[in-house]
Amino acid sequence: MRDLKDEYRTAIEQVDLGGKSAEDFAQTEQISANNASVRLHRARKAIVKQLTKVCGTCAEHKCLDCTCRRSQL
Protein backbone atom coordinates (compact mmCIF):
# COMPACT_ATOMS: atom_id res chain seq x y z
CA MET A 1 0.00 0.00 0.00
CA ARG A 2 2.80 2.43 0.75
CA ASP A 3 3.95 2.29 -2.88
CA LEU A 4 0.57 3.41 -4.22
CA LYS A 5 -0.13 6.98 -5.29
CA ASP A 6 -1.56 8.95 -2.37
CA GLU A 7 -4.95 9.28 -4.06
CA TYR A 8 -5.14 5.52 -4.65
CA ARG A 9 -4.06 4.68 -1.11
CA THR A 10 -6.67 7.07 0.31
CA ALA A 11 -9.39 5.49 -1.83
CA ILE A 12 -8.49 1.95 -0.74
CA GLU A 13 -8.15 2.95 2.93
CA GLN A 14 -11.49 4.73 3.04
CA VAL A 15 -13.62 2.44 0.89
CA ASP A 16 -12.18 -1.07 0.95
CA LEU A 17 -10.63 -0.99 4.41
CA GLY A 18 -12.73 1.69 6.09
CA GLY A 19 -16.14 0.59 4.84
CA LYS A 20 -17.10 3.94 3.34
CA SER A 21 -19.31 3.88 0.26
CA ALA A 22 -17.89 5.14 -3.02
CA GLU A 23 -20.44 7.95 -2.93
CA ASP A 24 -19.36 9.04 0.55
CA PHE A 25 -15.73 8.86 -0.53
CA ALA A 26 -16.53 11.06 -3.53
CA GLN A 27 -18.14 13.67 -1.29
CA THR A 28 -15.22 13.61 1.16
CA GLU A 29 -12.71 14.08 -1.66
CA GLN A 30 -14.96 16.60 -3.46
CA ILE A 31 -14.94 14.60 -6.70
CA SER A 32 -17.73 13.14 -8.79
CA ALA A 33 -19.06 9.67 -8.05
CA ASN A 34 -17.81 8.57 -11.47
CA ASN A 35 -14.31 9.87 -10.71
CA ALA A 36 -14.37 8.04 -7.37
CA SER A 37 -15.30 4.79 -9.12
CA VAL A 38 -12.50 5.22 -11.64
CA ARG A 39 -10.01 6.01 -8.88
CA LEU A 40 -11.03 2.89 -6.94
CA HIS A 41 -10.75 0.75 -10.06
CA ARG A 42 -7.27 2.07 -10.80
CA ALA A 43 -6.20 1.69 -7.16
CA ARG A 44 -7.33 -1.95 -7.09
CA LYS A 45 -5.53 -2.64 -10.37
CA ALA A 46 -2.37 -1.08 -8.95
CA ILE A 47 -2.59 -3.39 -5.93
CA VAL A 48 -3.02 -6.42 -8.17
CA LYS A 49 0.00 -5.31 -10.19
CA GLN A 50 2.12 -5.02 -7.03
CA LEU A 51 0.92 -8.38 -5.72
CA THR A 52 1.67 -10.02 -9.04
CA LYS A 53 5.20 -8.60 -8.87
CA VAL A 54 5.70 -9.98 -5.38
CA CYS A 55 3.70 -13.19 -5.53
CA GLY A 56 3.89 -14.11 -9.19
CA THR A 57 0.95 -15.25 -11.25
CA CYS A 58 -0.86 -16.61 -8.21
CA ALA A 59 -2.04 -13.08 -7.39
CA GLU A 60 -3.37 -12.67 -10.91
CA HIS A 61 -5.27 -15.98 -10.83
CA LYS A 62 -6.17 -15.69 -7.13
CA CYS A 63 -4.70 -19.09 -6.26
CA LEU A 64 -4.49 -19.89 -2.58
CA ASP A 65 -1.95 -22.67 -2.83
CA CYS A 66 0.51 -21.13 -5.34
CA THR A 67 -0.06 -23.81 -7.97
CA CYS A 68 0.46 -21.30 -10.79
CA ARG A 69 4.13 -20.82 -10.04
CA ARG A 70 4.71 -24.56 -9.70
CA SER A 71 3.02 -25.33 -12.99
CA GLN A 72 5.31 -22.88 -14.81
CA LEU A 73 8.52 -24.53 -13.54
Biopython code that builds the backbone (N, CA, C, O; Angstrom):
import numpy as np
from Bio.PDB.StructureBuilder import StructureBuilder

atoms = [
    (1, "MET", "N", (0.817, -1.196, 0.000)),
    (1, "MET", "CA", (0.000, 0.000, 0.000)),
    (1, "MET", "C", (0.860, 1.260, 0.000)),
    (1, "MET", "O", (0.480, 2.269, -0.595)),
    (2, "ARG", "N", (1.996, 1.212, 0.650)),
    (2, "ARG", "CA", (2.803, 2.430, 0.755)),
    (2, "ARG", "C", (3.367, 2.864, -0.585)),
    (2, "ARG", "O", (3.752, 4.023, -0.739)),
    (3, "ASP", "N", (3.426, 1.958, -1.568)),
    (3, "ASP", "CA", (3.948, 2.294, -2.881)),
    (3, "ASP", "C", (2.895, 2.867, -3.821)),
    (3, "ASP", "O", (3.220, 3.310, -4.922)),
    (4, "LEU", "N", (1.644, 2.861, -3.394)),
    (4, "LEU", "CA", (0.571, 3.414, -4.224)),
    (4, "LEU", "C", (0.622, 4.937, -4.218)),
    (4, "LEU", "O", (1.146, 5.554, -3.291)),
    (5, "LYS", "N", (0.067, 5.527, -5.273)),
    (5, "LYS", "CA", (-0.126, 6.975, -5.285)),
    (5, "LYS", "C", (-0.999, 7.335, -4.081)),
    (5, "LYS", "O", (-1.845, 6.545, -3.660)),
    (6, "ASP", "N", (-0.789, 8.519, -3.537)),
    (6, "ASP", "CA", (-1.562, 8.951, -2.366)),
    (6, "ASP", "C", (-3.068, 8.866, -2.605)),
    (6, "ASP", "O", (-3.815, 8.421, -1.734)),
    (7, "GLU", "N", (-3.508, 9.292, -3.783)),
    (7, "GLU", "CA", (-4.951, 9.280, -4.062)),
    (7, "GLU", "C", (-5.497, 7.859, -4.125)),
    (7, "GLU", "O", (-6.639, 7.622, -3.731)),
    (8, "TYR", "N", (-4.713, 6.923, -4.607)),
    (8, "TYR", "CA", (-5.142, 5.522, -4.650)),
    (8, "TYR", "C", (-5.168, 4.925, -3.246)),
    (8, "TYR", "O", (-6.111, 4.224, -2.878)),
    (9, "ARG", "N", (-4.129, 5.207, -2.470)),
    (9, "ARG", "CA", (-4.056, 4.683, -1.111)),
    (9, "ARG", "C", (-5.241, 5.192, -0.283)),
    (9, "ARG", "O", (-5.862, 4.434, 0.462)),
    (10, "THR", "N", (-5.541, 6.486, -0.426)),
    (10, "THR", "CA", (-6.668, 7.069, 0.306)),
    (10, "THR", "C", (-7.972, 6.390, -0.078)),
    (10, "THR", "O", (-8.797, 6.095, 0.786)),
    (11, "ALA", "N", (-8.162, 6.142, -1.358)),
    (11, "ALA", "CA", (-9.389, 5.486, -1.825)),
    (11, "ALA", "C", (-9.525, 4.088, -1.228)),
    (11, "ALA", "O", (-10.591, 3.726, -0.729)),
    (12, "ILE", "N", (-8.458, 3.312, -1.277)),
    (12, "ILE", "CA", (-8.490, 1.945, -0.736)),
    (12, "ILE", "C", (-8.724, 1.987, 0.771)),
    (12, "ILE", "O", (-9.542, 1.230, 1.292)),
    (13, "GLU", "N", (-8.011, 2.864, 1.471)),
    (13, "GLU", "CA", (-8.145, 2.947, 2.927)),
    (13, "GLU", "C", (-9.566, 3.318, 3.339)),
    (13, "GLU", "O", (-10.110, 2.743, 4.281)),
    (14, "GLN", "N", (-10.161, 4.267, 2.642)),
    (14, "GLN", "CA", (-11.486, 4.728, 3.044)),
    (14, "GLN", "C", (-12.604, 3.790, 2.610)),
    (14, "GLN", "O", (-13.543, 3.558, 3.371)),
    (15, "VAL", "N", (-12.518, 3.251, 1.409)),
    (15, "VAL", "CA", (-13.623, 2.440, 0.894)),
    (15, "VAL", "C", (-13.439, 0.958, 1.223)),
    (15, "VAL", "O", (-14.288, 0.361, 1.886)),
    (16, "ASP", "N", (-12.352, 0.372, 0.771)),
    (16, "ASP", "CA", (-12.177, -1.072, 0.951)),
    (16, "ASP", "C", (-11.835, -1.454, 2.386)),
    (16, "ASP", "O", (-12.312, -2.474, 2.884)),
    (17, "LEU", "N", (-11.026, -0.660, 3.045)),
    (17, "LEU", "CA", (-10.628, -0.994, 4.412)),
    (17, "LEU", "C", (-11.492, -0.293, 5.459)),
    (17, "LEU", "O", (-11.727, -0.833, 6.540)),
    (18, "GLY", "N", (-11.961, 0.907, 5.134)),
    (18, "GLY", "CA", (-12.733, 1.687, 6.094)),
    (18, "GLY", "C", (-14.234, 1.500, 6.023)),
    (18, "GLY", "O", (-14.956, 1.927, 6.925)),
    (19, "GLY", "N", (-14.715, 0.867, 4.960)),
    (19, "GLY", "CA", (-16.138, 0.594, 4.842)),
    (19, "GLY", "C", (-16.993, 1.738, 4.334)),
    (19, "GLY", "O", (-18.221, 1.651, 4.354)),
    (20, "LYS", "N", (-16.364, 2.801, 3.883)),
    (20, "LYS", "CA", (-17.099, 3.941, 3.340)),
    (20, "LYS", "C", (-17.648, 3.565, 1.964)),
    (20, "LYS", "O", (-17.034, 2.779, 1.242)),
    (21, "SER", "N", (-18.784, 4.114, 1.607)),
    (21, "SER", "CA", (-19.309, 3.882, 0.259)),
    (21, "SER", "C", (-18.526, 4.752, -0.727)),
    (21, "SER", "O", (-17.905, 5.745, -0.346)),
    (22, "ALA", "N", (-18.570, 4.362, -1.985)),
    (22, "ALA", "CA", (-17.888, 5.138, -3.019)),
    (22, "ALA", "C", (-18.480, 6.545, -3.106)),
    (22, "ALA", "O", (-17.764, 7.513, -3.365)),
    (23, "GLU", "N", (-19.785, 6.650, -2.889)),
    (23, "GLU", "CA", (-20.442, 7.954, -2.934)),
    (23, "GLU", "C", (-19.968, 8.849, -1.786)),
    (23, "GLU", "O", (-19.710, 10.037, -1.980)),
    (24, "ASP", "N", (-19.856, 8.265, -0.588)),
    (24, "ASP", "CA", (-19.359, 9.041, 0.554)),
    (24, "ASP", "C", (-17.906, 9.453, 0.342)),
    (24, "ASP", "O", (-17.509, 10.568, 0.680)),
    (25, "PHE", "N", (-17.123, 8.541, -0.220)),
    (25, "PHE", "CA", (-15.732, 8.856, -0.525)),
    (25, "PHE", "C", (-15.652, 10.019, -1.503)),
    (25, "PHE", "O", (-14.837, 10.926, -1.333)),
    (26, "ALA", "N", (-16.502, 9.991, -2.529)),
    (26, "ALA", "CA", (-16.530, 11.064, -3.529)),
    (26, "ALA", "C", (-16.832, 12.409, -2.872)),
    (26, "ALA", "O", (-16.192, 13.414, -3.181)),
    (27, "GLN", "N", (-17.799, 12.422, -1.977)),
    (27, "GLN", "CA", (-18.145, 13.672, -1.286)),
    (27, "GLN", "C", (-16.987, 14.158, -0.428)),
    (27, "GLN", "O", (-16.672, 15.348, -0.428)),
    (28, "THR", "N", (-16.348, 13.244, 0.306)),
    (28, "THR", "CA", (-15.221, 13.606, 1.158)),
    (28, "THR", "C", (-14.086, 14.218, 0.348)),
    (28, "THR", "O", (-13.471, 15.201, 0.761)),
    (29, "GLU", "N", (-13.819, 13.627, -0.809)),
    (29, "GLU", "CA", (-12.714, 14.080, -1.658)),
    (29, "GLU", "C", (-13.119, 15.208, -2.608)),
    (29, "GLU", "O", (-12.285, 15.747, -3.335)),
    (30, "GLN", "N", (-14.403, 15.557, -2.596)),
    (30, "GLN", "CA", (-14.958, 16.597, -3.464)),
    (30, "GLN", "C", (-14.708, 16.289, -4.939)),
    (30, "GLN", "O", (-14.250, 17.135, -5.707)),
    (31, "ILE", "N", (-15.027, 15.051, -5.303)),
    (31, "ILE", "CA", (-14.938, 14.605, -6.696)),
    (31, "ILE", "C", (-16.273, 13.981, -7.070)),
    (31, "ILE", "O", (-17.103, 13.706, -6.203)),
    (32, "SER", "N", (-16.475, 13.762, -8.350)),
    (32, "SER", "CA", (-17.728, 13.139, -8.785)),
    (32, "SER", "C", (-17.740, 11.661, -8.411)),
    (32, "SER", "O", (-16.690, 11.058, -8.188)),
    (33, "ALA", "N", (-18.927, 11.092, -8.345)),
    (33, "ALA", "CA", (-19.065, 9.665, -8.048)),
    (33, "ALA", "C", (-18.376, 8.833, -9.127)),
    (33, "ALA", "O", (-17.772, 7.803, -8.828)),
    (34, "ASN", "N", (-18.466, 9.277, -10.376)),
    (34, "ASN", "CA", (-17.806, 8.568, -11.469)),
    (34, "ASN", "C", (-16.293, 8.596, -11.290)),
    (34, "ASN", "O", (-15.629, 7.577, -11.475)),
    (35, "ASN", "N", (-15.746, 9.748, -10.932)),
    (35, "ASN", "CA", (-14.310, 9.871, -10.710)),
    (35, "ASN", "C", (-13.877, 8.976, -9.552)),
    (35, "ASN", "O", (-12.816, 8.354, -9.612)),
    (36, "ALA", "N", (-14.687, 8.906, -8.504)),
    (36, "ALA", "CA", (-14.369, 8.036, -7.365)),
    (36, "ALA", "C", (-14.322, 6.576, -7.796)),
    (36, "ALA", "O", (-13.433, 5.831, -7.385)),
    (37, "SER", "N", (-15.276, 6.172, -8.621)),
    (37, "SER", "CA", (-15.297, 4.787, -9.118)),
    (37, "SER", "C", (-14.064, 4.476, -9.953)),
    (37, "SER", "O", (-13.464, 3.410, -9.817)),
    (38, "VAL", "N", (-13.694, 5.403, -10.809)),
    (38, "VAL", "CA", (-12.501, 5.219, -11.640)),
    (38, "VAL", "C", (-11.254, 5.145, -10.765)),
    (38, "VAL", "O", (-10.383, 4.307, -10.996)),
    (39, "ARG", "N", (-11.167, 6.004, -9.777)),
    (39, "ARG", "CA", (-10.013, 6.013, -8.880)),
    (39, "ARG", "C", (-9.908, 4.688, -8.114)),
    (39, "ARG", "O", (-8.815, 4.142, -7.960)),
    (40, "LEU", "N", (-11.033, 4.181, -7.643)),
    (40, "LEU", "CA", (-11.033, 2.894, -6.942)),
    (40, "LEU", "C", (-10.608, 1.762, -7.867)),
    (40, "LEU", "O", (-9.829, 0.890, -7.480)),
    (41, "HIS", "N", (-11.121, 1.782, -9.082)),
    (41, "HIS", "CA", (-10.754, 0.752, -10.056)),
    (41, "HIS", "C", (-9.251, 0.768, -10.316)),
    (41, "HIS", "O", (-8.601, -0.277, -10.314)),
    (42, "ARG", "N", (-8.713, 1.942, -10.538)),
    (42, "ARG", "CA", (-7.271, 2.069, -10.801)),
    (42, "ARG", "C", (-6.446, 1.681, -9.575)),
    (42, "ARG", "O", (-5.393, 1.058, -9.707)),
    (43, "ALA", "N", (-6.916, 2.041, -8.396)),
    (43, "ALA", "CA", (-6.200, 1.690, -7.163)),
    (43, "ALA", "C", (-6.158, 0.173, -6.982)),
    (43, "ALA", "O", (-5.123, -0.389, -6.623)),
    (44, "ARG", "N", (-7.282, -0.479, -7.232)),
    (44, "ARG", "CA", (-7.328, -1.945, -7.095)),
    (44, "ARG", "C", (-6.433, -2.621, -8.130)),
    (44, "ARG", "O", (-5.766, -3.611, -7.827)),
    (45, "LYS", "N", (-6.419, -2.087, -9.345)),
    (45, "LYS", "CA", (-5.532, -2.643, -10.374)),
    (45, "LYS", "C", (-4.066, -2.457, -9.991)),
    (45, "LYS", "O", (-3.240, -3.332, -10.251)),
    (46, "ALA", "N", (-3.744, -1.329, -9.379)),
    (46, "ALA", "CA", (-2.368, -1.080, -8.950)),
    (46, "ALA", "C", (-1.957, -2.068, -7.863)),
    (46, "ALA", "O", (-0.813, -2.522, -7.835)),
    (47, "ILE", "N", (-2.886, -2.401, -6.969)),
    (47, "ILE", "CA", (-2.587, -3.388, -5.927)),
    (47, "ILE", "C", (-2.361, -4.757, -6.546)),
    (47, "ILE", "O", (-1.431, -5.465, -6.160)),
    (48, "VAL", "N", (-3.199, -5.137, -7.497)),
    (48, "VAL", "CA", (-3.021, -6.422, -8.174)),
    (48, "VAL", "C", (-1.662, -6.469, -8.870)),
    (48, "VAL", "O", (-0.971, -7.487, -8.826)),
    (49, "LYS", "N", (-1.286, -5.372, -9.505)),
    (49, "LYS", "CA", (0.003, -5.314, -10.192)),
    (49, "LYS", "C", (1.154, -5.524, -9.207)),
    (49, "LYS", "O", (2.088, -6.274, -9.491)),
    (50, "GLN", "N", (1.084, -4.859, -8.046)),
    (50, "GLN", "CA", (2.122, -5.019, -7.034)),
    (50, "GLN", "C", (2.142, -6.436, -6.484)),
    (50, "GLN", "O", (3.215, -7.009, -6.295)),
    (51, "LEU", "N", (0.977, -7.008, -6.225)),
    (51, "LEU", "CA", (0.919, -8.384, -5.719)),
    (51, "LEU", "C", (1.463, -9.376, -6.738)),
    (51, "LEU", "O", (2.138, -10.341, -6.377)),
    (52, "THR", "N", (1.170, -9.138, -7.998)),
    (52, "THR", "CA", (1.673, -10.023, -9.044)),
    (52, "THR", "C", (3.195, -9.953, -9.101)),
    (52, "THR", "O", (3.861, -10.965, -9.320)),
    (53, "LYS", "N", (3.741, -8.754, -8.903)),
    (53, "LYS", "CA", (5.197, -8.603, -8.866)),
    (53, "LYS", "C", (5.804, -9.403, -7.729)),
    (53, "LYS", "O", (6.823, -10.072, -7.901)),
    (54, "VAL", "N", (5.176, -9.331, -6.575)),
    (54, "VAL", "CA", (5.701, -9.977, -5.375)),
    (54, "VAL", "C", (5.380, -11.470, -5.351)),
    (54, "VAL", "O", (6.239, -12.288, -5.021)),
    (55, "CYS", "N", (4.164, -11.816, -5.695)),
    (55, "CYS", "CA", (3.699, -13.191, -5.527)),
    (55, "CYS", "C", (3.695, -14.005, -6.817)),
    (55, "CYS", "O", (3.455, -15.212, -6.774)),
    (56, "GLY", "N", (3.947, -13.392, -7.932)),
    (56, "GLY", "CA", (3.892, -14.111, -9.194)),
    (56, "GLY", "C", (2.479, -14.205, -9.727)),
    (56, "GLY", "O", (1.609, -13.424, -9.343)),
    (57, "THR", "N", (2.257, -15.140, -10.590)),
    (57, "THR", "CA", (0.951, -15.246, -11.254)),
    (57, "THR", "C", (-0.157, -15.681, -10.315)),
    (57, "THR", "O", (-1.332, -15.552, -10.658)),
    (58, "CYS", "N", (0.178, -16.185, -9.153)),
    (58, "CYS", "CA", (-0.864, -16.608, -8.208)),
    (58, "CYS", "C", (-1.777, -15.439, -7.846)),
    (58, "CYS", "O", (-2.984, -15.624, -7.693)),
    (59, "ALA", "N", (-1.223, -14.255, -7.710)),
    (59, "ALA", "CA", (-2.040, -13.084, -7.385)),
    (59, "ALA", "C", (-2.989, -12.771, -8.532)),
    (59, "ALA", "O", (-4.132, -12.378, -8.303)),
    (60, "GLU", "N", (-2.530, -12.939, -9.740)),
    (60, "GLU", "CA", (-3.373, -12.672, -10.907)),
    (60, "GLU", "C", (-4.529, -13.656, -10.990)),
    (60, "GLU", "O", (-5.657, -13.269, -11.294)),
    (61, "HIS", "N", (-4.251, -14.940, -10.720)),
    (61, "HIS", "CA", (-5.269, -15.977, -10.827)),
    (61, "HIS", "C", (-5.981, -16.253, -9.510)),
    (61, "HIS", "O", (-6.898, -17.072, -9.453)),
    (62, "LYS", "N", (-5.557, -15.568, -8.450)),
    (62, "LYS", "CA", (-6.169, -15.685, -7.127)),
    (62, "LYS", "C", (-6.057, -17.092, -6.545)),
    (62, "LYS", "O", (-6.963, -17.557, -5.854)),
    (63, "CYS", "N", (-4.940, -17.770, -6.828)),
    (63, "CYS", "CA", (-4.695, -19.094, -6.265)),
    (63, "CYS", "C", (-4.358, -18.970, -4.785)),
    (63, "CYS", "O", (-3.689, -18.022, -4.373)),
    (64, "LEU", "N", (-4.807, -19.901, -4.009)),
    (64, "LEU", "CA", (-4.494, -19.886, -2.583)),
    (64, "LEU", "C", (-3.327, -20.800, -2.245)),
    (64, "LEU", "O", (-2.724, -20.672, -1.179)),
    (65, "ASP", "N", (-3.009, -21.715, -3.141)),
    (65, "ASP", "CA", (-1.949, -22.667, -2.828)),
    (65, "ASP", "C", (-0.737, -22.541, -3.754)),
    (65, "ASP", "O", (0.100, -23.443, -3.808)),
    (66, "CYS", "N", (-0.642, -21.436, -4.473)),
    (66, "CYS", "CA", (0.508, -21.128, -5.335)),
    (66, "CYS", "C", (0.779, -22.204, -6.388)),
    (66, "CYS", "O", (1.937, -22.491, -6.690)),
    (67, "THR", "N", (-0.250, -22.785, -6.935)),
    (67, "THR", "CA", (-0.062, -23.808, -7.971)),
    (67, "THR", "C", (0.369, -23.195, -9.291)),
    (67, "THR", "O", (0.969, -23.888, -10.112)),
    (68, "CYS", "N", (0.087, -21.936, -9.520)),
    (68, "CYS", "CA", (0.464, -21.299, -10.795)),
    (68, "CYS", "C", (1.973, -21.300, -10.978)),
    (68, "CYS", "O", (2.476, -21.668, -12.039)),
    (69, "ARG", "N", (2.682, -20.892, -9.957)),
    (69, "ARG", "CA", (4.130, -20.821, -10.040)),
    (69, "ARG", "C", (4.719, -22.214, -10.270)),
    (69, "ARG", "O", (5.625, -22.386, -11.085)),
    (70, "ARG", "N", (4.199, -23.198, -9.550)),
    (70, "ARG", "CA", (4.711, -24.564, -9.700)),
    (70, "ARG", "C", (4.457, -25.122, -11.095)),
    (70, "ARG", "O", (5.286, -25.855, -11.635)),
    (71, "SER", "N", (3.334, -24.783, -11.668)),
    (71, "SER", "CA", (3.016, -25.332, -12.988)),
    (71, "SER", "C", (3.872, -24.718, -14.083)),
    (71, "SER", "O", (4.014, -25.297, -15.160)),
    (72, "GLN", "N", (4.449, -23.537, -13.813)),
    (72, "GLN", "CA", (5.309, -22.881, -14.811)),
    (72, "GLN", "C", (6.739, -23.412, -14.760)),
    (72, "GLN", "O", (7.483, -23.247, -15.727)),
    (73, "LEU", "N", (7.139, -24.037, -13.672)),
    (73, "LEU", "CA", (8.519, -24.527, -13.539)),
    (73, "LEU", "C", (8.758, -25.777, -14.342)),
    (73, "LEU", "O", (9.866, -26.312, -14.336)),
]
sb = StructureBuilder()
sb.init_structure("model")
sb.init_model(0)
sb.init_chain("A")
sb.init_seg("    ")
for serial, (resi, resn, name, xyz) in enumerate(atoms, 1):
    if name == "N":
        sb.init_residue(resn, " ", resi, " ")
    sb.init_atom(name, np.array(xyz, "f"), 0.0, 1.0, " ", f" {name:<3s}", serial, name[0])
structure = sb.get_structure()
